[in-house]
Amino acid sequence: MNLGAGGHLTYCSNIHPGESWAEVRANLDRYVTAVRDRLSPVGDFGVGLRLSGRAAAELSVPETMREFRDFLARNRMYVFTINGFPYGTFHNTRVKEDVYLPDWRDPERLRYTNQLADLLVQLLPDDPAIEGSISTVPGAYKPALGGAQDVARMVEHLLQHVAYLVDVRRRTGRVIALALEPEPHCFLETIDEVLGFFQQDLHGASAVRRLSDLTKLDRQASAQALHDHLGLCLDLCHAAVEFEDASACVGRLEAGGIRVHKLQISAGLRLPELDAGALAALRRFDDPVYLHQVIERGPGGLRRFSDLPEAFATVNGEAREREWRVHFHVPIFLDRLAPFASTQPFIREVLAQHRARPFTSHLEVETYTWGVLPEPFRSGPVDEAVARELEWVRTELTA
C-alpha cells in the first residue's frame, strides 16, 4: 500500500510455505489477493516477495517473468521489496541455524543476491521515484565465524554486490539497496555492532577505495554509492529482544550515516518475570523448526542464549528478578499473550517516530512463524490475520 510520505507498506510472503516458483505464485494468487481485497479495494497493493534460491532461478526464465508481470498488472499489485534472507527451505522442516546459509562468506550468497537484484529491477513499478530493497542475512551466524579472515571475506562479497547494484543503476536508472538485517546471536545483532561494522569496514576509506576499483567511480561517488546501496533492515522484534532503546536506535543509525532501507514490523515475546506459569506456557513455543534466541536481563546485565532449550536449562525454580525476551514473531496486534506480553510497545514507539518524521520508505510486516504459533494465538484464516496486522500498522501511522 502506498502511504504517501509514510512510504510503502506490505507484508512478507514468507508467512506462506513455498520453495518453488509455482508454490510462491499460487500463494500470491490465493492469499495476497485476499489480503489486498480486505485492505485496498481500490488502488495498487504492494507485495513483499520472498524468493528461495530455487524460486529465484525459476522466475529468471523470461517467459515466467512475463507471466508474473502480467499477473501483477491484472491484480493491481507491485513489488518493491524482496526478502533475500532465507535461501533454502523455510517451512515444515528443521531450519534453525541453517537459515543463514549460504552466508556472506560464501560466493553463492553473492550470486543469489545479484540474481534477486536482476529480478527486482524488472518488477519495480514504472515510477522511478520508487527504489527497491533486498533484505539479507546479518553477515553470518556468530558461532560459525572463524575470525578476521571470515569478516574480510564477507566485506569483499558485500562490496562486490554494491558494485553490481551500481552497474544495475547505470544500465536501468533504478536504485536497489541491500539491507542487512541484524538478528540475535549473529555477526550483526546490536546497534553498537552495526555502527562499528559500517564505520570501520563498509563506509571506511578501504571500502571506498575497493568500490572505486570495482566500479571506476571516483572516491566521492564511491562513498555515496555505499550509502545509497548498502544499509539496514531494522527488524523491530530483533531490536526489542536485544533490549535496544526504541527512542534512540533510529537516531543513532542516522547519526552514523546508515540508512534504514527497510523496516520490518514484528513483535516478539516478553516475560517480565520468570514465574512457573510463564515458563510452562513458554514451552509451547519451543518448536523444532526455527531458532528462538533468548536474551535475559538480570542483576548481572544481559545474557544471551541461542535457543529456548539452552535458556530453559538455566532456570532453577522461579527467578522473578530476571526478564526474558524471546525471538518468536507473534501477531503484532496482540499486546498480551497471557500469561506473558509481547514487545508491541517497542513497535508503537518506533512507528510514532516514523509518523512524525518518516525515516524509511519500505515497511513490511513479518510474522513468518504463523505455522508454528500455538493454536490459541492463531485463530482465524491467515489472510484475515495478515490484514488485521496491516490495518493495525496503518492505524498507528495515522493516529
C-alpha positions as CSV (number, residue, x, y, z in Angstrom):
1,M,0.0,0.0,0.0
2,N,1.2,3.4,-0.9
3,L,1.2,5.6,2.3
4,G,2.4,8.7,0.6
5,A,5.1,10.4,2.6
6,G,5.0,7.4,5.0
7,G,6.3,5.1,2.4
8,H,5.0,1.7,1.1
9,L,3.5,-0.9,3.5
10,T,3.2,-4.6,2.8
11,Y,3.7,-8.0,4.5
12,C,6.4,-10.6,3.7
13,S,5.1,-13.6,1.8
14,N,7.5,-15.9,3.8
15,I,4.5,-16.5,6.1
16,H,3.2,-18.8,3.3
17,P,5.1,-22.1,2.8
18,G,6.6,-22.3,-0.7
19,E,10.0,-23.0,-2.1
20,S,9.3,-23.4,-5.8
21,W,8.1,-20.6,-8.0
22,A,4.9,-22.5,-8.7
23,E,4.2,-22.6,-4.9
24,V,5.1,-18.9,-4.5
25,R,2.9,-18.0,-7.4
26,A,0.0,-20.0,-6.1
27,N,0.3,-18.3,-2.7
28,L,0.2,-14.9,-4.3
29,D,-3.0,-15.9,-6.1
30,R,-4.6,-17.4,-3.1
31,Y,-3.5,-15.2,-0.1
32,V,-2.1,-11.9,-1.3
33,T,-5.2,-11.2,-3.4
34,A,-7.4,-11.9,-0.4
35,V,-5.4,-9.5,1.8
36,R,-5.5,-6.9,-1.0
37,D,-9.3,-7.2,-1.2
38,R,-9.6,-6.7,2.6
39,L,-7.4,-3.6,2.7
40,S,-7.2,-2.0,-0.8
41,P,-10.5,-2.3,-2.7
42,V,-9.1,0.4,-5.0
43,G,-5.5,1.3,-5.7
44,D,-2.4,-0.8,-6.0
45,F,-1.2,-3.2,-3.3
46,G,2.5,-3.7,-2.6
47,V,4.0,-7.1,-2.4
48,G,6.8,-8.2,-0.1
49,L,8.2,-11.1,-2.1
50,R,10.2,-13.9,-0.6
51,L,12.2,-16.0,-3.1
52,S,14.2,-19.0,-2.3
53,G,17.3,-19.8,-4.4
54,R,15.2,-22.3,-6.3
55,A,12.3,-19.9,-6.9
56,A,14.6,-17.1,-8.0
57,A,16.2,-19.4,-10.6
58,E,12.7,-20.4,-11.9
59,L,11.4,-16.8,-12.0
60,S,14.5,-15.8,-14.0
61,V,13.1,-17.7,-17.1
62,P,11.9,-14.8,-19.4
63,E,8.5,-16.4,-20.1
64,T,7.9,-16.9,-16.4
65,M,8.8,-13.3,-15.6
66,R,6.5,-12.0,-18.4
67,E,3.6,-14.1,-17.0
68,F,4.3,-12.7,-13.4
69,R,4.4,-9.1,-14.6
70,D,1.1,-9.6,-16.4
71,F,-0.3,-11.1,-13.2
72,L,0.8,-8.1,-11.1
73,A,-0.7,-5.7,-13.6
74,R,-4.0,-7.6,-13.7
75,N,-4.3,-7.7,-10.0
76,R,-3.3,-4.2,-9.0
77,M,-0.1,-5.3,-7.4
78,Y,3.5,-4.1,-7.4
79,V,6.7,-5.4,-5.9
80,F,9.1,-3.0,-4.2
81,T,11.0,-5.3,-1.8
82,I,12.3,-8.8,-1.7
83,N,13.2,-10.9,1.3
84,G,16.5,-12.5,0.3
85,F,17.3,-13.8,3.8
86,P,16.2,-17.5,3.7
87,Y,17.9,-19.1,0.7
88,G,16.7,-22.7,1.3
89,T,13.7,-24.5,2.6
90,F,12.0,-22.3,5.2
91,H,8.9,-24.2,6.4
92,N,7.9,-27.7,7.7
93,T,11.4,-28.9,8.3
94,R,14.3,-28.1,10.7
95,V,15.6,-24.7,9.7
96,K,17.3,-23.4,12.9
97,E,20.9,-22.0,12.2
98,D,20.8,-23.3,8.6
99,V,18.6,-20.3,7.8
100,Y,21.8,-18.2,7.5
101,L,23.4,-20.5,4.9
102,P,24.9,-19.7,2.5
103,D,26.1,-16.7,4.4
104,W,28.1,-13.7,3.2
105,R,31.4,-15.7,3.4
106,D,30.1,-17.9,0.5
107,P,30.2,-16.7,-3.1
108,E,26.8,-18.4,-3.6
109,R,25.2,-15.8,-1.3
110,L,26.6,-13.1,-3.6
111,R,25.4,-14.8,-6.8
112,Y,21.9,-15.4,-5.4
113,T,21.6,-11.8,-4.2
114,N,22.8,-10.4,-7.5
115,Q,20.1,-12.6,-9.2
116,L,17.5,-11.1,-6.8
117,A,18.5,-7.6,-7.9
118,D,18.1,-8.6,-11.6
119,L,14.6,-9.8,-10.8
120,L,13.6,-6.8,-8.7
121,V,14.6,-4.3,-11.3
122,Q,12.2,-6.0,-13.7
123,L,9.4,-6.0,-11.1
124,L,9.6,-2.4,-9.8
125,P,6.7,-0.2,-10.9
126,D,7.4,2.3,-13.6
127,D,7.7,5.2,-11.2
128,P,11.5,6.0,-11.0
129,A,11.0,7.5,-7.5
130,I,10.3,4.0,-6.1
131,E,13.5,2.4,-5.0
132,G,13.9,-1.3,-4.4
133,S,15.2,-3.1,-1.4
134,I,16.5,-6.6,-0.7
135,S,16.9,-7.8,2.9
136,T,19.6,-10.3,3.7
137,V,21.3,-12.2,6.5
138,P,23.4,-10.2,9.1
139,G,26.6,-11.5,7.7
140,A,26.6,-14.9,9.3
141,Y,25.6,-16.9,12.4
142,K,28.1,-15.7,15.0
143,P,29.2,-19.1,16.4
144,A,30.1,-20.2,12.8
145,L,32.6,-17.4,12.3
146,G,36.3,-18.2,12.5
147,G,37.9,-14.8,12.8
148,A,39.2,-11.8,10.8
149,Q,39.5,-13.7,7.6
150,D,35.9,-14.6,7.6
151,V,34.9,-11.0,8.2
152,A,37.2,-9.8,5.4
153,R,35.6,-12.4,3.1
154,M,32.1,-11.0,4.0
155,V,33.2,-7.5,3.4
156,E,34.6,-8.3,0.0
157,H,31.4,-10.0,-1.1
158,L,29.2,-7.2,0.1
159,L,31.3,-4.6,-1.8
160,Q,31.1,-6.8,-4.9
161,H,27.3,-6.7,-4.5
162,V,27.3,-3.0,-4.1
163,A,29.3,-2.8,-7.3
164,Y,26.7,-4.9,-9.0
165,L,24.0,-2.6,-7.8
166,V,25.9,0.4,-9.2
167,D,26.0,-1.3,-12.5
168,V,22.3,-2.0,-12.4
169,R,21.7,1.7,-11.8
170,R,23.9,2.6,-14.7
171,R,22.0,0.2,-17.0
172,T,18.5,0.8,-15.9
173,G,18.4,4.0,-13.9
174,R,16.8,2.2,-11.0
175,V,18.1,2.2,-7.4
176,I,18.2,-1.0,-5.4
177,A,19.6,-1.3,-1.9
178,L,20.8,-4.2,0.1
179,A,19.6,-4.2,3.7
180,L,21.5,-6.2,6.3
181,E,19.1,-7.5,9.0
182,P,20.6,-7.7,12.5
183,E,19.4,-10.6,14.5
184,P,20.3,-12.1,17.9
185,H,23.3,-14.4,18.0
186,C,24.5,-13.3,14.6
187,F,27.6,-11.4,13.4
188,L,25.4,-8.2,13.5
189,E,22.9,-8.2,16.3
190,T,23.1,-4.9,18.2
191,I,23.1,-1.3,17.0
192,D,26.6,-0.9,18.5
193,E,27.9,-3.8,16.3
194,V,26.2,-2.3,13.3
195,L,27.7,1.1,13.8
196,G,31.2,-0.4,14.3
197,F,31.0,-2.7,11.3
198,F,29.7,0.0,8.9
199,Q,32.1,2.7,10.1
200,Q,35.2,0.5,10.1
201,D,34.5,-1.9,7.2
202,L,31.7,-0.8,4.9
203,H,32.0,3.1,5.0
204,G,35.6,3.4,5.7
205,A,38.5,4.5,3.5
206,S,39.4,1.0,2.4
207,A,35.9,0.2,1.4
208,V,35.6,3.4,-0.6
209,R,38.9,2.5,-2.4
210,R,37.8,-1.0,-3.1
211,L,34.5,0.1,-4.5
212,S,36.2,2.7,-6.6
213,D,38.4,-0.1,-8.1
214,L,35.4,-2.3,-8.8
215,T,33.2,0.4,-10.3
216,K,35.7,3.0,-11.7
217,L,33.7,5.7,-9.8
218,D,35.7,8.4,-8.1
219,R,36.2,8.3,-4.3
220,Q,33.3,10.8,-3.6
221,A,30.9,8.9,-5.8
222,S,32.0,5.6,-4.4
223,A,31.4,6.8,-0.8
224,Q,27.9,8.0,-1.8
225,A,27.2,4.6,-3.5
226,L,28.0,2.8,-0.3
227,H,25.4,4.9,1.5
228,D,22.8,4.6,-1.3
229,H,23.1,0.8,-1.9
230,L,24.0,-0.7,1.5
231,G,22.2,-0.2,4.7
232,L,19.9,-1.8,7.2
233,C,16.7,-3.8,7.5
234,L,15.7,-2.9,11.0
235,D,13.6,-5.7,12.4
236,L,11.6,-4.4,15.4
237,C,11.3,-7.9,17.1
238,H,15.0,-8.4,16.9
239,A,15.8,-4.9,18.3
240,A,13.3,-5.2,21.1
241,V,14.6,-8.7,22.1
242,E,18.1,-7.1,22.2
243,F,16.8,-4.5,24.7
244,E,17.6,-1.7,22.4
245,D,16.3,1.8,23.1
246,A,13.4,2.4,20.8
247,S,13.6,6.1,21.2
248,A,17.3,6.2,20.2
249,C,18.1,3.4,17.8
250,V,16.9,5.1,14.6
251,G,18.6,8.4,15.5
252,R,21.9,6.5,16.2
253,L,21.8,4.9,12.8
254,E,21.1,8.2,11.1
255,A,23.9,9.9,13.0
256,G,26.2,7.1,11.8
257,G,25.2,7.6,8.2
258,I,23.4,4.3,7.9
259,R,20.1,4.3,6.0
260,V,17.2,2.1,7.1
261,H,16.2,0.7,3.7
262,K,13.5,-1.5,5.2
263,L,11.6,-1.5,8.5
264,Q,10.4,-5.0,9.4
265,I,7.4,-4.6,11.7
266,S,7.4,-7.6,14.0
267,A,6.8,-8.4,17.7
268,G,8.5,-10.9,20.0
269,L,7.7,-12.4,23.4
270,R,8.4,-10.7,26.7
271,L,8.4,-12.4,30.1
272,P,8.8,-9.6,32.7
273,E,9.1,-12.3,35.4
274,L,10.2,-15.9,35.1
275,D,7.4,-17.4,37.2
276,A,6.5,-21.1,36.9
277,G,3.3,-20.3,34.9
278,A,5.0,-18.2,32.3
279,L,7.8,-20.7,31.8
280,A,5.3,-23.5,31.4
281,A,3.4,-21.5,28.8
282,L,6.6,-20.6,27.0
283,R,7.5,-24.3,26.4
284,R,4.6,-24.4,23.9
285,F,6.7,-22.0,21.7
286,D,9.7,-24.3,21.7
287,D,9.3,-25.7,18.1
288,P,11.8,-27.8,16.1
289,V,11.8,-25.6,13.0
290,Y,13.2,-22.1,13.9
291,L,15.7,-20.7,16.3
292,H,14.2,-18.8,19.1
293,Q,17.0,-16.8,20.7
294,V,16.5,-15.6,24.2
295,I,18.1,-12.5,25.9
296,E,17.9,-12.2,29.6
297,R,18.2,-9.0,31.6
298,G,19.0,-9.6,35.2
299,P,21.2,-8.2,38.0
300,G,24.3,-9.2,36.1
301,G,23.3,-7.5,32.9
302,L,22.4,-9.2,29.7
303,R,22.8,-12.9,29.0
304,R,22.3,-14.4,25.5
305,F,21.0,-17.9,24.7
306,S,21.0,-19.4,21.2
307,D,17.6,-21.1,21.6
308,L,14.9,-21.8,24.1
309,P,16.2,-25.2,25.4
310,E,19.5,-23.5,26.3
311,A,17.7,-20.8,28.2
312,F,15.3,-23.3,30.0
313,A,18.4,-25.2,31.2
314,T,19.5,-22.2,33.3
315,V,16.2,-21.9,35.2
316,N,16.1,-23.3,38.7
317,G,12.8,-22.5,40.3
318,E,11.3,-19.1,39.9
319,A,13.5,-16.1,39.0
320,R,11.4,-13.0,39.4
321,E,14.3,-10.6,39.1
322,R,15.1,-11.8,35.6
323,E,13.3,-10.7,32.4
324,W,13.4,-12.7,29.2
325,R,12.7,-11.5,25.6
326,V,12.3,-14.2,23.0
327,H,12.8,-14.2,19.2
328,F,9.5,-15.6,18.2
329,H,7.5,-13.5,15.8
330,V,3.9,-13.1,17.1
331,P,1.0,-11.2,15.6
332,I,1.7,-7.5,16.1
333,F,-1.9,-6.6,17.1
334,L,-1.5,-8.7,20.3
335,D,-0.2,-6.7,23.2
336,R,-0.6,-9.6,25.6
337,L,-0.3,-13.4,25.1
338,A,-1.3,-14.4,28.6
339,P,0.5,-15.2,30.8
340,F,3.2,-13.0,29.2
341,A,3.4,-9.9,27.0
342,S,4.7,-9.0,23.6
343,T,7.2,-6.4,22.5
344,Q,4.4,-4.4,20.8
345,P,5.2,-1.2,22.8
346,F,8.6,-1.1,21.1
347,I,6.8,-1.1,17.7
348,R,4.4,1.7,18.8
349,E,7.3,3.9,19.8
350,V,9.2,3.4,16.5
351,L,6.1,3.9,14.4
352,A,5.4,7.1,16.3
353,Q,8.8,8.4,15.3
354,H,8.1,7.4,11.7
355,R,4.7,9.1,11.8
356,A,6.3,12.3,13.0
357,R,9.3,12.1,10.6
358,P,9.4,9.3,8.1
359,F,12.9,7.6,8.0
360,T,12.3,4.8,5.5
361,S,10.1,4.2,2.5
362,H,9.7,0.4,2.9
363,L,7.7,-1.0,5.7
364,E,7.0,-4.8,5.9
365,V,5.1,-6.8,8.5
366,E,6.8,-10.2,9.0
367,T,5.1,-12.9,11.1
368,Y,6.6,-15.9,9.4
369,T,6.1,-18.1,12.4
370,W,2.4,-18.4,11.8
371,G,2.7,-22.1,11.1
372,V,4.3,-23.0,14.4
373,L,2.4,-20.4,16.6
374,P,0.5,-22.2,19.4
375,E,-3.1,-22.6,18.4
376,P,-4.7,-20.2,21.0
377,F,-2.9,-17.3,19.3
378,R,-3.6,-18.4,15.7
379,S,-7.3,-18.1,15.4
380,G,-8.9,-17.4,12.0
381,P,-7.5,-17.7,8.5
382,V,-4.0,-16.4,7.8
383,D,-5.2,-13.8,5.3
384,E,-7.5,-12.3,7.9
385,A,-4.7,-12.2,10.5
386,V,-2.3,-10.5,8.0
387,A,-4.9,-7.9,7.0
388,R,-5.5,-7.2,10.7
389,E,-1.8,-6.7,11.2
390,L,-1.5,-4.3,8.3
391,E,-4.6,-2.4,9.4
392,W,-3.1,-2.1,12.9
393,V,0.1,-0.5,11.4
394,R,-1.9,1.8,9.2
395,T,-3.9,3.0,12.2
396,E,-0.7,3.6,14.2
397,L,0.7,5.7,11.4
398,T,-2.4,7.8,11.1
399,A,-3.1,8.1,14.8
